[in-house]
Amino acid sequence: MISTRLFFVACLAFILLSASARGQGLLEADAAAFRFDSARCEVEIYYGVLERALAFHQSGNNWTAMVAARIEIWQNGSLVASKDIHDTLRHTGTKAHIDSLGANKLLGAAGFTIPYGQATNAAFLWQRGAKDGKPTYDTILIPLSLPDRDVSRFTVGGIELASSGEPAAGRTSPFEKAGVILTPNPSAVFGENYTKLFCYTEVYVPRTLVDPSQNVEVVVSVIDATGREVLSSTNKHAIAGETLPIVAALDIDGLAGDTYKVRLRVKHEDAIVAEAEKTFFFTSEMKLSEEPPERSGVDEKILFASSDFSKLSEAEADERIAQSLYVASEADHKATKTLKDLPSKQNFLFSFWLQQDATQHSTAPLGAYRQFLSRVDSANKMYTHMKTPGWKSGRGRVFIIYGLPPQNGIDETHRVGTSTKPYITWNYDPNPNLRLASGATRPEFDFVDLQGGGNFVLVSSNVAGETYDPNWLINEAYRLSH
């Protein structure tokens, strides 16, 4: 156990790193507190760790990695609860298979019952190694807001954020809440594949007001950085007990990249009787202004050391560079030709993605990189064909650069002539940031399965810089008939 003084020194050193850890994805952790009784609270900590952060050991085709972490709860500078996490992760496969698991998250949760107290903080400490016989940790510090202990009035517990929710249907899960399995999002970063925000909380009702024939209105809203309400949902809940579990979901697709709050208000007899808020982040390709965001103050040397760039092998660095060139400038393409050793490649990637933070107005260090990796991972899942990873495919590359078109913009029903070769057209909504061929109003990409085996190749797009052949359909039909 580390001492109180060392703990807070670690927190001061890593409190900024917690943001970078969320941004680059090795560590993610968050917490929420709920009422247990008038004297105690329940604290739930949920966390994610990329498998790339683990040291795998090989024995033939079997791979194992030790999962070691520690969760602590502190009040007024004193440790009031802790839990050690020790587990073994096992995989079977080739080294390439193990290397490909870098984007898979280990998600877990831990619960504590603690007394009410001042200055309550949770800490998630991920054991990365040892020095002088003592464990070394990466740390995320999470300030906790405890629910009001006054049982004579309405109160709201903490808010847990989740990226997905589905009926439990009898399944057991540490993430089950009120009959729904909510997969937590400990980074609180949404966007890309996480365009629906799920949240859970509890409303505590004075005992004298419990009456199933009566109800409260729970209003869940999204508030932007100016304090403006941009989304809202209202539901009624019968006052069936002293604790009302609340599960809510909001479609947040289309928000501009920025910091937001999810605000939950409880109304009883037309009056607001309790409320709570939680901050989350949304990433998108939309620029908020022409001015880049201010630097977060994170020491770049510390940020680099904590990022996965510093841990990449040469093969991994080469692959990351090839992927990054999808969104790089001509100057960046030229710069990569001068990279001769691993350190130069790692530093190029780090500098490149810091610059992308500024270009894309990311609110978290390396947030643009995290968003990019999410697309690469999705491309691999959706478009891998035989031995070709999805990010190298035509649709995978377009998806990584431009995202998916709206659902009604994907047309997969056509075939070239009477052949068995299908083609797919992706139509995007108008985008003023993309330059199109003369006369075009919407970005369009056309893919053809040239070999008939399911590997669709981009044959034409009206977006500047892409392959453009306005007569591709006629030309393909002609080739098939001769």
C-alpha positions, 0 to 999 in steps of 0.5 A: 500500500502506498502512503497518504503522502505518496498517494497524493503525490502520485495523484498530482502527477497523474491527474492530468495523465488521467485525461491523456489515458482516457484520450489514448485509451490504455486506461479508462476509469470512472465512478458513481456513488449511490445511497446505501442507507442514511449513514453509508454510500455504495461506490461503483468503479468501472474501468477499461484497459486495452490488451496492448497494455498487458505483457503476454507470455508465450508457451507454444500457441498459448498466451497468458497475461497477468491482470493486476490493479488496485482500487482505493477510496480516500476521504479527507486524506485517509484510505477508507476502502481498497480492493486488489484485482488479480486475474489471468487472461488467456488466449490461444493463437499466433503472435499476429492474432495476439498483436491484433487484440490491442483495441479490445478492452478489458472491462471490469467493475468493483463496488464498495460500501463506505461511510459518508465523508468529505473530500471523497476520491476514488483511485484506479491504479494499474500495476505496470511493473516494479522498481526496487522491489515495489510495484509501480502504477499508472493512476487515474484519480476520480473525485466523487460526489456523494448523494445527499444523506437527507432521507426526508427529501428527494435525492438523486444518486450518481450518474453512470454513463454507458455506451450500450444497453440491452435487456438482461433477459435472465443473464448475470452481469456486473453491469446489470441495472434494473433489468438492463445490461449497461456496458459502461463507458469509463472514458465518457467519450462518445461519438463514432460508434458510440452515438447513443448515450445510456445512463443509470441513476437512482432517485431516492424518495422520502418514505412518507411520499411512497405511493404507487398511484403517484409518479414523478417525472424524470427529465434527462437533458444534454446541455452544451458548453454555453448552458443551452439544452440541446436534447431532452427526454421525459419519462414518468415513474411510479413512486413504488418504493424509496429507491427508483432505478432510472435507466435512460437513453439519448440519441446524441448522433449529430452533436458537434465535437465538444464537452457536454453535461447530461442533466437529470431533473426530478419533478414532483407536483410540477416542481423540481425536487432533485437534480444531478449532472455528469460531464461527457465528451463528444467527438466529431469531424466538425470544427467548433471555431477557427482557433485551436484549443488551448494546450491542456498543460500535460507535459508532452514527455509524460504524455508520450511515455504513457501513450501506446506510441512508446510501446509499439514494436517496429512492425506495429509502428509501420502499420500505424504509420500506414494507417495514419497516412490515410488522413495525412498531408503530402508533407507528412507522406514525404516525412515518413520516407526519412524515418529509419529507426523505431524511435523516429517512427514513434516520435513521428506518430506522437507529433502527428496525432498531437497536431491532429488534436489541434486540427480537429479541435480535440478537447483531450490529449490524443483524442483524435488518435483515439477516435481514429483507432476506433474507426480502424478497429471497426473497419477491421471488424466489418471489412476484413476479407480473407487475409486482407485486414479491413483497414486495407480494403476499399470500404475500410479506407473510405470508412476510416477517412469519411465515416459511414454514410447514413443508413439510407445512403448505402445501396447494395442491391445493384449488379453490373449487367446480368453478371454475378458481380454486385456493386455498392454505392455509398451516398453521403450527406452534403459536406461543405468541407469536401470538394466534389467533381463539377455538378456533384452535390453529394459525395458518392463512392462506388465499389465493385466486387471484381472477383466475385468473392466479396472483396469490393474495390473502389472504382469511382468517387466524385470526391476530389483526390479519389479515383474518378470515373463517371463512366465506370458502370458502362465500362464495367458492363462492357468488360463483362460482355467481352 
